[in-house]
Amino acid sequence: MGLKSDKWIREKSLQESMIKPFCEEQIGKNVISYGLSSYGYDIRVGREFKIFTNVNSTVIDPKNFDDANVVDFEGDVAIVPPNSFALARTVEYFKMPKNVLAICLGKSTYARCGIIVNVTPFEPEFEGHITIEISNTTPLPAKIYANEGIAQVLFLEGDEQCEVTYKDKKGKYQNQTGITLPRILK
């Protein structure tokens, strides 16, 4: 089937609550743009951040993540230290259709400042807020603006229905509502 258009994204969001809240147009004046675009949707970063710190001299372990690795921050502008990293979440809540996979790419406005956004794919029937990974690759502190665009989501519809969805396999990040730290199934 292929890449989905603004018309499809609008219909799925308004009729099936695929994206909530949903912005039917691209907002871009005096902000980093967000909302519906031609073949995607520009998501916003929320006001909550977990900023990595080395104050406690812990080790990053994805199998046993220590909360002491991050400092919680809430506000309209987060400062990510030089050569550091932060986690945030989207303003939008997603409810992915059974036959659709979404891929998220960082916005060029941030990329041109050395700020790289990584978000893993949104699998079929994933539901929840998206945890966003933000890397400041520069030797300078970097500002991240809450409630403004951070990345663009592209929706790809499969040619056929997959056998097992994220919901079916009880994915470990299903129904996440805040910033979700790394976890493994036990």
KOLTIKOL-478738 format. One record per residue (C-alpha): residue number from 1; residue in one letter; x, y, z. Coordinates in nm, 3 decimals. Layout:
num | residuo | u | v | w
NUM | A | X | Y | Z;
...
END
This chain:
num | residuo | u | v | w
1 | M | 0.000 | 0.000 | 0.000;
2 | G | 0.267 | 0.254 | 0.093;
3 | L | 0.312 | 0.592 | 0.256;
4 | K | -0.011 | 0.750 | 0.384;
5 | S | -0.130 | 1.100 | 0.294;
6 | D | -0.268 | 1.389 | 0.497;
7 | K | -0.622 | 1.283 | 0.402;
8 | W | -0.571 | 0.931 | 0.545;
9 | I | -0.398 | 1.061 | 0.862;
10 | R | -0.684 | 1.308 | 0.921;
11 | E | -0.954 | 1.040 | 0.873;
12 | K | -0.782 | 0.789 | 1.105;
13 | S | -0.721 | 1.055 | 1.370;
14 | L | -1.070 | 1.207 | 1.366;
15 | Q | -1.266 | 0.882 | 1.322;
16 | E | -1.051 | 0.632 | 1.515;
17 | S | -0.850 | 0.859 | 1.752;
18 | M | -0.516 | 0.747 | 1.603;
19 | I | -0.358 | 1.075 | 1.723;
20 | K | -0.494 | 1.272 | 2.021;
21 | P | -0.489 | 1.567 | 2.042;
22 | F | -0.488 | 1.608 | 1.666;
23 | C | -0.391 | 1.930 | 1.489;
24 | E | -0.550 | 1.941 | 1.140;
25 | E | -0.303 | 2.193 | 0.998;
26 | Q | 0.066 | 2.256 | 1.025;
27 | I | 0.135 | 2.530 | 1.278;
28 | G | 0.465 | 2.703 | 1.214;
29 | K | 0.460 | 3.074 | 1.291;
30 | N | 0.706 | 3.164 | 1.572;
31 | V | 0.732 | 2.796 | 1.675;
32 | I | 0.908 | 2.482 | 1.557;
33 | S | 0.632 | 2.345 | 1.335;
34 | Y | 0.386 | 2.074 | 1.437;
35 | G | 0.064 | 1.921 | 1.311;
36 | L | -0.053 | 1.759 | 0.989;
37 | S | 0.175 | 1.775 | 0.685;
38 | S | 0.144 | 1.634 | 0.332;
39 | Y | 0.264 | 1.281 | 0.411;
40 | G | 0.319 | 1.282 | 0.785;
41 | Y | 0.243 | 1.434 | 1.120;
42 | D | 0.483 | 1.657 | 1.316;
43 | I | 0.466 | 1.560 | 1.683;
44 | R | 0.526 | 1.790 | 1.977;
45 | V | 0.748 | 1.733 | 2.277;
46 | G | 0.578 | 1.762 | 2.617;
47 | R | 0.692 | 1.962 | 2.922;
48 | E | 0.843 | 1.670 | 3.114;
49 | F | 1.205 | 1.569 | 3.061;
50 | K | 1.451 | 1.324 | 3.209;
51 | I | 1.799 | 1.467 | 3.151;
52 | F | 2.098 | 1.237 | 3.186;
53 | T | 2.356 | 1.325 | 3.449;
54 | N | 2.689 | 1.185 | 3.564;
55 | V | 2.659 | 1.334 | 3.914;
56 | N | 2.600 | 0.993 | 4.072;
57 | S | 2.871 | 0.817 | 3.865;
58 | T | 2.647 | 0.524 | 3.778;
59 | V | 2.669 | 0.302 | 3.473;
60 | I | 2.404 | 0.297 | 3.199;
61 | D | 2.258 | -0.055 | 3.193;
62 | P | 1.957 | -0.111 | 2.965;
63 | K | 1.878 | -0.435 | 3.153;
64 | N | 1.884 | -0.269 | 3.495;
65 | F | 1.839 | 0.106 | 3.447;
66 | D | 1.919 | 0.317 | 3.753;
67 | D | 1.690 | 0.621 | 3.803;
68 | A | 1.993 | 0.804 | 3.948;
69 | N | 2.116 | 0.839 | 3.586;
70 | V | 1.857 | 1.109 | 3.517;
71 | V | 1.731 | 1.433 | 3.665;
72 | D | 1.362 | 1.517 | 3.625;
73 | F | 1.275 | 1.856 | 3.478;
74 | E | 0.943 | 2.014 | 3.390;
75 | G | 0.913 | 2.341 | 3.202;
76 | D | 0.867 | 2.526 | 2.875;
77 | V | 1.236 | 2.511 | 2.778;
78 | A | 1.467 | 2.226 | 2.873;
79 | I | 1.843 | 2.265 | 2.851;
80 | V | 2.027 | 1.953 | 2.740;
81 | P | 2.392 | 1.977 | 2.849;
82 | P | 2.676 | 1.955 | 2.595;
83 | N | 2.736 | 1.605 | 2.455;
84 | S | 2.446 | 1.477 | 2.664;
85 | F | 2.109 | 1.316 | 2.630;
86 | A | 1.749 | 1.356 | 2.747;
87 | L | 1.424 | 1.166 | 2.734;
88 | A | 1.087 | 1.332 | 2.686;
89 | R | 0.740 | 1.231 | 2.572;
90 | T | 0.503 | 1.344 | 2.305;
91 | V | 0.206 | 1.567 | 2.372;
92 | E | 0.016 | 1.335 | 2.140;
93 | Y | -0.119 | 0.993 | 2.239;
94 | F | -0.112 | 0.732 | 1.961;
95 | K | -0.341 | 0.440 | 1.887;
96 | M | -0.191 | 0.260 | 1.590;
97 | P | -0.411 | 0.063 | 1.346;
98 | K | -0.352 | -0.314 | 1.307;
99 | N | -0.200 | -0.290 | 0.960;
100 | V | 0.014 | 0.025 | 1.001;
101 | L | 0.372 | 0.085 | 1.113;
102 | A | 0.495 | 0.439 | 1.178;
103 | I | 0.852 | 0.563 | 1.148;
104 | C | 0.965 | 0.879 | 1.322;
105 | L | 1.237 | 1.115 | 1.199;
106 | G | 1.386 | 1.418 | 1.374;
107 | K | 1.298 | 1.764 | 1.244;
108 | S | 1.561 | 1.942 | 1.039;
109 | T | 1.541 | 2.258 | 1.252;
110 | Y | 1.687 | 2.066 | 1.548;
111 | A | 1.919 | 1.851 | 1.333;
112 | R | 2.079 | 2.167 | 1.192;
113 | C | 2.164 | 2.260 | 1.551;
114 | G | 2.331 | 1.926 | 1.625;
115 | I | 2.028 | 1.794 | 1.816;
116 | I | 1.941 | 1.444 | 1.704;
117 | V | 1.603 | 1.288 | 1.779;
118 | N | 1.568 | 0.910 | 1.779;
119 | V | 1.234 | 0.742 | 1.817;
120 | T | 1.187 | 0.373 | 1.744;
121 | P | 0.905 | 0.257 | 1.512;
122 | F | 0.544 | 0.260 | 1.632;
123 | E | 0.434 | -0.097 | 1.578;
124 | P | 0.086 | -0.214 | 1.469;
125 | E | -0.164 | -0.174 | 1.757;
126 | F | 0.085 | 0.012 | 1.978;
127 | E | -0.100 | 0.252 | 2.206;
128 | G | 0.043 | 0.527 | 2.427;
129 | H | 0.253 | 0.839 | 2.443;
130 | I | 0.583 | 0.814 | 2.260;
131 | T | 0.906 | 0.838 | 2.458;
132 | I | 1.146 | 1.059 | 2.262;
133 | E | 1.524 | 1.025 | 2.281;
134 | I | 1.711 | 1.355 | 2.232;
135 | S | 2.091 | 1.374 | 2.183;
136 | N | 2.283 | 1.699 | 2.201;
137 | T | 2.588 | 1.621 | 1.989;
138 | T | 2.739 | 1.968 | 2.029;
139 | P | 2.991 | 2.104 | 2.283;
140 | L | 2.729 | 2.366 | 2.383;
141 | P | 2.408 | 2.354 | 2.591;
142 | A | 2.098 | 2.310 | 2.373;
143 | K | 1.739 | 2.433 | 2.419;
144 | I | 1.440 | 2.206 | 2.358;
145 | Y | 1.106 | 2.389 | 2.334;
146 | A | 0.809 | 2.217 | 2.499;
147 | N | 0.476 | 2.207 | 2.313;
148 | E | 0.653 | 2.261 | 1.980;
149 | G | 0.755 | 2.024 | 1.702;
150 | I | 1.032 | 1.771 | 1.765;
151 | A | 0.994 | 1.503 | 1.496;
152 | Q | 0.782 | 1.388 | 1.202;
153 | V | 0.591 | 1.059 | 1.192;
154 | L | 0.545 | 0.876 | 0.862;
155 | F | 0.271 | 0.610 | 0.838;
156 | L | 0.320 | 0.298 | 0.627;
157 | E | 0.029 | 0.064 | 0.560;
158 | G | 0.119 | -0.302 | 0.511;
159 | D | 0.017 | -0.497 | 0.202;
160 | E | -0.136 | -0.758 | 0.430;
161 | Q | -0.228 | -0.789 | 0.798;
162 | C | 0.059 | -0.903 | 1.022;
163 | E | 0.005 | -1.222 | 1.224;
164 | V | 0.105 | -1.073 | 1.562;
165 | T | 0.067 | -0.708 | 1.663;
166 | Y | 0.242 | -0.520 | 1.944;
167 | K | -0.077 | -0.550 | 2.149;
168 | D | -0.099 | -0.926 | 2.082;
169 | K | 0.252 | -0.986 | 2.212;
170 | K | 0.186 | -0.763 | 2.516;
171 | G | 0.468 | -0.524 | 2.429;
172 | K | 0.659 | -0.390 | 2.727;
173 | Y | 0.584 | -0.026 | 2.641;
174 | Q | 0.214 | -0.073 | 2.559;
175 | N | -0.013 | 0.196 | 2.712;
176 | Q | 0.276 | 0.410 | 2.837;
177 | T | 0.158 | 0.752 | 2.950;
178 | G | 0.469 | 0.932 | 3.068;
179 | I | 0.838 | 0.914 | 2.994;
180 | T | 0.913 | 0.543 | 3.011;
181 | L | 1.265 | 0.439 | 3.107;
182 | P | 1.429 | 0.131 | 2.949;
183 | R | 1.291 | -0.202 | 3.064;
184 | I | 1.313 | -0.568 | 2.973;
185 | L | 1.052 | -0.839 | 3.007;
186 | K | 1.108 | -1.075 | 3.299;
END
